[in-house]
Amino acid sequence: MFESISVEHLKRLNNPNLIDIRSIEKYNSKHIMNAVNIPLEELLIRPQKYLSKNEKYYIYCRKGIQSRKLCQILINSGYNVVNVSGGYEAWILNE
């Protein structure tokens, strides 16, 4: 099983390692401040290029569905990742 976090709780964290897995175009149009863009396909193919197993990462997509699936895969590979419930859409609704 994997961990999820609400956007309300995420906003209270101090400088989390936040990853936006949406396309570069979507990221460039709008994203959560301080998030790094690593498209889903890139992170699936080469997680070791972007992630350290010693760090904790918070991952989001548009609605939280793709990020949830990705988190399960990454956890099975030994990474410490947390899904942002509701994704970017929940963030926008909570602003």
SVG drawing of the C-alpha trace seen along z (x, -y; Angstrom):
<svg xmlns="http://www.w3.org/2000/svg" viewBox="-12 -30 32 34">
<polyline fill="none" stroke="black" stroke-width="0.4" points="0.0,0.0 1.1,-3.6 0.6,-6.8 -1.6,-9.7 -1.7,-13.3 -4.4,-15.9 -3.6,-19.2 -4.5,-20.9 -1.9,-18.9 0.7,-19.3 0.3,-23.1 1.5,-22.9 4.7,-21.0 7.9,-23.0 9.6,-22.7 8.5,-19.2 10.2,-17.4 7.2,-17.9 7.1,-16.2 4.6,-17.1 4.3,-14.1 2.0,-15.9 3.3,-16.8 5.8,-19.6 3.1,-21.6 0.7,-21.3 3.5,-22.0 4.6,-25.1 1.0,-26.4 0.5,-26.2 1.9,-24.1 2.2,-24.1 5.0,-26.5 8.4,-24.7 7.3,-21.5 9.7,-19.9 8.4,-18.5 9.3,-14.9 6.8,-13.5 5.2,-10.1 6.9,-8.2 10.4,-9.4 9.9,-8.5 8.6,-5.1 11.5,-4.3 14.4,-5.8 13.3,-6.5 16.9,-6.1 17.9,-9.1 15.6,-11.4 14.9,-9.9 17.0,-8.9 15.8,-6.0 16.9,-8.1 14.5,-11.0 10.7,-11.4 8.8,-12.7 5.3,-14.0 3.9,-13.2 0.9,-14.7 -0.8,-14.6 -4.0,-16.3 -6.5,-14.3 -4.4,-12.0 -5.1,-8.8 -1.9,-8.4 0.2,-9.6 -1.5,-6.9 -0.6,-4.2 3.0,-5.5 3.4,-5.7 2.5,-2.0 5.1,-1.1 7.8,-3.2 7.1,-1.9 7.5,1.6 10.9,0.5 12.0,-0.8 11.3,-4.6 9.6,-6.7 6.8,-8.4 3.5,-9.9 0.5,-10.5 -1.1,-13.9 -4.9,-13.1 -6.9,-14.9 -3.8,-16.2 -3.5,-19.6 -7.2,-20.0 -7.6,-19.6 -4.8,-22.2 -6.7,-24.7 -9.9,-24.2 -8.2,-24.7 -6.5,-28.0"/>
</svg>
